[in-house]
């Protein structure tokens, strides 16, 4: 081993020891005791350690899978140092300790190194400007965004990316990315989509699209607004599409379609116009790649068939219009029935149908349908009602007739398929009539007519489509998209969101101008920025409206620590409250007693104490604790309040809404404070329901949220965030890195579909960043940085490298 390699190995071992020591030190303070997720995390850490010891490249799978969902801040109260930081410390410790076992298989070009160095210098300057002077390391250093330690919270994303870069060079070759990283992203996406589905089902209701409830899924960083979920979905959705494109079996295609359906549901249910624009931009990039990636001879042939392309677009437009009309007339049931009929027609139209036997098949099907309709009992309810059950029966019969089998008796099976298709069409009209009466029949008739026209596909020369894995995947994705997009786009809240777009844009432009006005005009600030994470404090002290957002702090007095809530002070009157939250477990319809000590020096503020069903934002079904504070005399006063929590805590374990205790100080246009200590919530069983009610451990087990007023916390534009926090140097360095990554991905797009997916993910992320400052969420920023680094990697050498530890078991 050469001297340089020996020194590099020694440095890696030293860094591993430092990371391991930091990991052990952090475990001493991490609050494992509040809530089942922290205990689950405690079990996860040793499992992850053993996995890394067994197969080091597994971090490429585990980090993308866990990074978006391993967010326990609502239970622990820790949001400066998070669970993912513990996982990353363990990754660095294990990865660098085993660094010498496998040399790097990838490299980065000299140009990429130069831009990375410039980004590191700009990051370091912005970090120091935000951090200095160092704040007192007291209970408030790492629990609010006004602290200068917020610079460390935002800066850690780039630091982790740079620490992981050597591990990427070792493990993230083409084999490692395909075997570990992409499945890890898909796993994380499935977990996030599942969380979004659960939240929609638990709170507004899965089919309640009139509510203004907006999901946050597992991203606690959205407790003050922001677009963490939007940014993550923008990054991960192209990878789901890539999996669908690359599916090599029927089961892979089905699994990819299911994941795509869950992800599209999560994306569309955000009601985020920025994410919709990002999805459109990524789709256009995919279409451009699909056309420009075709060899020249094939492209000329396709241009000669422009009429077929126009006909295909006309058919797709007609499908979308008719489905929208069917949903408007017959609701979800009619839409689902129309989607099934048109999908069946797509498959059936690729078969060699016996048109000579078509009249007999149709007549026989109509006779069977009429007989079943007359004989079916009318007293049944639910899906056993005649139109729904017969539609399901027809769909199963059609699926059986079209199931791949030997060519023997194929004509008989196709006759049976035409009969089932006829019954399916009749039941579609029946479902529409049963749901909405005569007004639903025209749209149902149009759907049946279009489906019948599609059956003539094979009579065209050449046909518009042929059955194959690609065409089925495309048709399935289109069916999923239309089934989700049509109801959501027709909802009251979606229409309201788009109707207010112009006014919201004016408000965003005004906020951007105010943010620029708050930036100092000196040369250092323009060049290196105000510092990472300094915007909330800058807004608090220098906003032109003279608004004073609410704040939370922990103070010590005579060896006792207590909570101080400051009410918001807004020139326009009452402002958005900042709510201190804790998840608690309560039994429904139970009497509880809330005890607390409170102190204030004035008649204001008023203390609001409630128990609410809440995931993160938007409380529901709240029970107000009947608290009436005595006149403020500057002395501690004790309160004991009895109340009944009504139905809070009821429901089955899976769809039971979480219950949270809320504390908030509300006052007049001028800010005022109230002190709180010794919080306790007990029932007849005497068990304490509140953790850390004496605030001895500051914010442990306590979290906070600002439900509606988000501008004091976010710049709301990615480029503007880079400029305000890291100056011109940070903007130019990041733009240079983006251009370099994009140019490399564009050069590789014809050889590797994953390059197109990564480029689409970066583009979608930047489009979302036009209206949100995504880099103030460390876990999302880290994912984005890792994606950029993967885009910059190049094979180190054509010489075969030992990959025994990465070989399949």
ABEGO torsion letter per residue (X at the ends): XBAAAAAAAAAAAAAAAAAAAAAAAAAAABBAABEAAAAAAAAAAAAAAAAAAABAAAAAAAAAAAAAABBAAAAAGBAABBAAAAAAAAAAAAAAAAAAABBBABBBBAAAAAAAAAAAAAAAAAAAAAAOBBBBBBAAAAABAABAAAAAAAAAAAAAAAAAAAAAAAAABAAAAAAAAAAAAAAAAAAAAAAAAAAAAABAEAABAABABBBAEABAAAAAEEAAAAAAAAAAAAAAAAAAAABABAAAAAAAAAAAAAAAAAAAAAGBAAAAAAAAAAAAAAAAAAAAABBAAAAAAAAAAAAAAAAAAAAAAAAAAAAAAAAAAAEAAAAAAAAAAAAAAAAAAABBBBAAAAAAAAAAAAAAAAAAAAABBAABBEAABAAAAAAAAAAAAAAAAABBBBABGAAAAAAAAAAAAAAAAAAAAAAAAAAAEAAAAAAAAAAAAAAAAAAAAAABOBBABBBBAAAAAAAAAAAAAAAAAAAAAABAAAAAAAAAAAAAAAAAAAAAAAAAAABBABAAAAAAEAEBGAAAAAAAAABAAGBBBBBBBBBBBGGBBBBBBBBBBBAAEBBBBBBBBBBBBBBBGBBBBBBBBBBBABAOBBBBBBBBBBAABGBBGBBBBBBBBBBBAGBBBBBBBBBBAEABGBEBAAABBBBBBBBBBBBBABBBBBBBBGBBBBBAAGBBABBGAAGAAEABGBBBBBAABAAAABAGBAAAAAAAAAEAAAAAAAAAAAAAAAAAAAAAAAABAAAAAAAAAAAAAAAAAAABBAAABAAAAAAAAAAAAAAABBBABABBBBAAAABBX
